[in-house]
Amino acid sequence: MTDDGGEVAGQVETIRGPVEAGELGTVLMHEHVFVVNEEVHRNYPDWWDEEQGIADAIMRLKTLKDHGVDTIVDATVVGLGRDVARVARVNEQVDLNIVACTGFYTLGDVPPFLMYQGPGTALGGDEPLIDLFVTDITEGIAGTGIKAAFLKCAIEAELTPGVERVMTAVAEAHKRTGVPITTHTSSPLRTGLVMQEVLGREGVDLGRVVIGHSGDTTDLDYLRTLIGNGSYVGMDRFGLDIFLPANERVATVAALAAEGLADRVVLGHDASCHIDWFPAGFREHGAQNWHHTHIPDDVVPALREAGVTEAQLSTMLVDNPRRIMARDGH
């Protein structure tokens, strides 16, 4: 495999099975299909209509495919309501590559089932998360045979013991399997640097890491530092104008491209077909552009207008995702 703009060999696992890395096409690198709290869903079923949710996701993702996107990287892990069987039902009806993920989402503590077992806990022992992550990658998720193709961990404001524990487990699973890592970080708080510090300390090649949500800032010095440390930056919250207006996001990506850094930038929305975090009507009235077709419909034309070349757009949407997602030979 190469990481120099040349042809990239190898296969990438998707919901529908492995595909050649070169066949991923245009890729949105940080998206979700469903973010649904499964415990709430099971105990208060009136909050979630399964069949309507699946039908709506099929419609939304068919529209996305019609708008020229070939692959989405679904960064939904345990802690965000991952259910790959549900996503597979959608994917049966949509000709789109959906790449599944493993890892754990916490911005603070680990949940009770991990509080008393594993390193640093009262009962001690080996870290159970590592085997869970590796099994998802090598054997499949929840008996479905669907394999995860990348890992995810998160940090928001601070490096809590729970957050560090998950990062460390993700790093070890990465070393055992060779799959890349994507992350949730806070760019206003510059915690992408903390993510790089911990993963680097644990022996991760930072060139295999995407520092997610880097597009929530216009701080070019911060972004240059992340890139200088070797990672890709995820400019992946287009549509969330409440965090940073679209014109500032576009200008920041254009500035990086003008500096010759497009080869370390990937794009996305962090959008979902359905997310239960917000009340009904939030997206329609508070985040109208937060949907999966905002980039092909609005952002790409705006980037062109800002001076980003067709070659640079292809680098960010095709070449970089292909290089990231292709396994490195492990």
Helices and strands as residue ranges (DSSP letters): E 11-12, E 19-20, G 21-23, E 27-31, E 34-35, H 38-43, G 45-47, H 50-66, E 71-74, H 84-91, E 97-99, E 101-103, H 112-115, H 128-138, E 150-154, H 161-177, E 181-184, H 192-201, G 206-208, E 209-211, G 214-216, H 220-228, E 232-235, H 246-258, G 262-264, E 265-267, E 274-275, H 282-286, H 294-294, I 295-299, H 300-305, H 310-314, I 315-319, H 320-325
